[in-house]
Amino acid sequence: MSRREALKGDCAAAEEEQRRVFDVIVATLALVVLSPLLALIALLIKLESPGPVLFRQKRVGKDEKPFEVLKFRSMTVAPPEEARAASEVGDIESFQFRPRGTKTAIGRALRACSLDELPNLLNVLRGDMHVVGPRPDEPELVAQYRPEWRRRPRTRREPGCRASSTSRWRGSIPPRPPRSVR
């Protein structure tokens, strides 16, 4: 290994360490400052419908390592057979998200303001995600990736709570119509 390659590796490790320190500081401060809001949201979810306050879902992180992403539950709890059928992915080209229940009134408000994502800060503290990075995909979707997609930097980096493009362009780009309409 050349000296240049060794320095490049050292710089990358130092950058990753700095990013981790930044993530832990931001996530900790956010959780402390937002704790009254988090408690209120949890109480409202519990009062509105039965079921857990947090929604847990398998996602794929850096180097295709699976982890559980945490969100506030914004939908009613679906029966197990309905949830299993909704998570099947046939063809990645025509994949469309299918909800696994009905949105609750609190859930609609949480999603409109992205407050349902606040528990992602716990994922940041656990080291599963960064504060800013590409959104993690579901394992069923990742299984359908083409080989050239797996080599992209997006699949080799740790996912984040917010993608920089999402933060920048949210609400200004109209949603894409389903493939069958195009």
N, C-alpha and C positions, 0 to 999 in steps of 0.2 A: 504494500500500500504506500502510495506516495505521500509526501508531507502535505501536499495540497488537499488530497482526499481525507487525510486524518483531520486537518483543520476544518474542512467542510463538515465532517461528522461531528466534531466537537461543537461547532456553531449550531448545528441542527439540534443537538442534545440540549444546549444552553437555551435555545429559543423555546424548545418544548417545555423545559423546566420553568422558564419565565411565564409562559402561557398558562401552565398549571397553577402557579402562584397567583396570577391575575384571576383565573377562574375561581379559585377557592375564596379569594378576598371578595370578589364581586358577589358570588353566590351567598356567602355568609352574611355580608352586609344587607343584601336584598332580602334574605329570609328574616333577618332581625327586624329590619324596617317594616317589612310587609306582614309580619306575624299577626297583627290584629286583623288585617284584611284576609289573610289565609284562614284564620279561625272563623271569621264571619262567613266566608264562602263555604267552608266545611259544614258549619251549622245549617246554612240554608239548603245545601244539598241533602243533608240528613233529614231535615224537616219536610222537604218536598217529595221525596220518594224513597222507598226502601232500597237497601243495597249498600255497598261500600262507598266511601267518600272518594277514594282514589281509584282510578281506572289503570290497570296494569296491562301492558301489551308487549309481546316479544318484538324486538327490533334487532337489526344487525348493525354493529358498530365497526370500528377500525379493524381492518384485516378480516372482515366477515365474522367477528366475534359477537355472539348473541348476548343481549342483555334485556332487562325489563325496563321500559320507559314508563314513567309515572305522570299521570294527568289527573285533574279533577274530573270526576264522572259528569258528563253532560247529557247522557241519554239514560233511558230506563234500562234495566238489566234484562237482556234477551235470554230466552231459554237456551240451554247448551246446544241443542241440535240446530237451532237457527244461527247461532254464533259460528258453529263449525262450518255450515254451508256457506256462510257469507265470506269466510276467509280463504276459500279455494280460489286459486288463480289458474285460469286455463291458458291464456295466451297473453304475453306481456304487451303485445301491440294493441290489444283491445281491452286491456285491464281498466276497470272502472271501480272506484271505491263504492261498496254497498253498505249502507248503515246497518248496524246490528240491533237496532231498537228505535225508539222514537225520542227526539230531543225533548228535554224538559224545558220549562220556562227559564229556569236559572241557567241551564245549559246553553240556551240561545244567547243570553246576555254574556255569559262567560266566553263563548266562542267569538262573539262579535268584537270583544275587546282583547281576545287572546289570553284572558285570565285563566283559562283551563290549562294553560301550559306552565303556570307558575311552579307546580311540583317538579318540573324538569330541573329546577335548581338543586333538588336532592340528587338527581342523576349526576349533575356537575360535581357535587361534593363527593360522590362515590367514585368519580373518575370515569364514568361511562360516557360522558358528553363534555363538550366545551360550551362556553356561553355563546360563541358565534362559530358556526360551522354548517356543513350540509346536513339537512334533515335525514335521520336514519330511516331506512326502508324496512318493510316487513319481510321476514324470512321467505315467505312464499313468493314474493316479488323478486327478491335477490336470487332465488333459485332459477329464475327465468332469464337472468342477465346473460347476454352474449359474452363470449370470451374477451372481446376487445373492450367491453364495458368494465370488466373486472380489473383491467390494467389501468383504468383512469385514476388519477389522484383522488377523486371523490370517494372511491371505495377503499382507499388506503389510509384515509385520514379519520380521526375521531369525529363523530357527528356532533352537532351543536343544537342548542335550544332554538336559536334563530339563525337562519341563513342570512348573510349580508344582503343578498338581493331581495329577500322577503322583507327585511326591515326597510330597505330603500324604496321598493316599488309597491308595497302593500296597498291595495285598493285602487291603484291607478291602471292596472292591466285587467281587462275584462277576462272572465273565465273562459277556458277553451271549451267549445262544444264537444259532445261525445263524438267518437270517430265515425259512427254511423251517419251523422248529420253532415259531415264534411264532404 
